[in-house]
Amino acid sequence: MDLAQDKLELIEKIIRNDKKFSNNEDLFEDFFNETCKRSIGIVNIVTSDTALEAYLKKIATTSILNVLKDSGRLRRTRTGYTPLEETTISNKYSEVEISYGKFNIEISPEELAIQQETIKQVADLICKIDEDDPNKQYLQIYKLRYDNGMTQKEISEELGLSQSEVSKRLFKLMKKVKESFR
């Protein structure tokens, strides 16, 4: 891999400090390789040490969960990740007595970071669309509809527009947002 030694040491430290690493030390190489493979793209892009460490923690957590699932020590349920019921697991590394607590992770940290970034991009885009054509009140209509949960009829009464005009503006706004992500 093409990672600097200091980055490799940081990844190792993060993995060893992760709470899921305990009782799974025999899978360290798998955790390490998976984390390195997933992080190689961002290591050279992120310049802030603090931001890099935060990204690496998220990537390591996801990598550890994936390795645990792939090794048969963890399975995903509707309520999150649950350790398997077996207490003795035989795998290619060794036979180990394992006792797990329950993990309740509904979304991976990587997925959460991506969702937050996407929401920020959409919000910035809606503000820009509103600035480009302030007479259409795109931002206000969006806030009333999606932040306040108002119906199109309630919005039309609030803004003094017809319901069909509110519907057209919402449709046009969503179309512009979708087009910008292509």
Residue pairs with C-beta under 8 A, 6 or more apart in sequence:
1 8
1 36
1 37
1 40
2 40
3 11
3 36
3 39
3 40
3 43
4 43
7 43
7 52
8 36
10 52
10 53
10 56
11 32
11 35
11 36
11 39
11 56
11 60
12 32
14 35
14 53
14 56
14 57
14 60
15 21
15 28
15 31
15 32
15 35
15 60
15 64
16 28
18 57
18 60
18 61
18 64
20 61
20 64
20 65
20 68
20 103
21 28
21 31
21 64
23 96
23 98
23 99
23 100
24 31
24 64
24 68
24 73
24 98
26 93
26 94
26 96
27 67
27 68
27 71
27 93
30 67
30 71
31 60
31 63
31 64
31 67
34 63
34 64
34 66
34 67
35 56
35 59
35 60
35 63
35 64
38 59
38 62
38 63
38 110
39 55
39 56
39 59
42 52
42 55
42 59
43 52
46 52
46 55
55 113
57 109
58 108
58 109
58 110
58 112
58 113
59 109
59 110
61 108
61 109
62 108
62 109
62 110
65 74
65 81
65 103
65 105
65 108
68 74
68 81
69 75
69 76
69 81
71 91
72 84
72 89
72 91
73 83
73 84
73 89
73 98
73 100
74 81
74 82
74 83
74 84
74 100
74 103
75 81
75 82
75 84
76 82
79 104
79 106
80 102
80 103
80 104
80 105
80 106
81 103
81 104
81 105
82 102
82 103
83 98
83 100
83 101
83 102
83 103
84 100
87 97
87 98
87 99
88 95
88 96
88 97
88 98
89 95
89 96
89 98
107 115
122 177
125 176
125 177
125 180
126 138
126 139
126 142
126 173
126 177
127 139
129 138
129 139
129 173
129 176
129 177
130 136
130 137
130 138
130 139
130 140
136 169
136 172
137 159
137 169
138 169
138 173
140 159
141 155
141 159
141 166
141 169
141 170
141 173
142 170
142 173
144 150
144 154
144 155
144 158
144 159
145 152
145 155
145 170
150 158
152 163
152 166
152 167
152 170
153 163
155 161
155 166
156 162
156 163
156 165
156 166
159 166
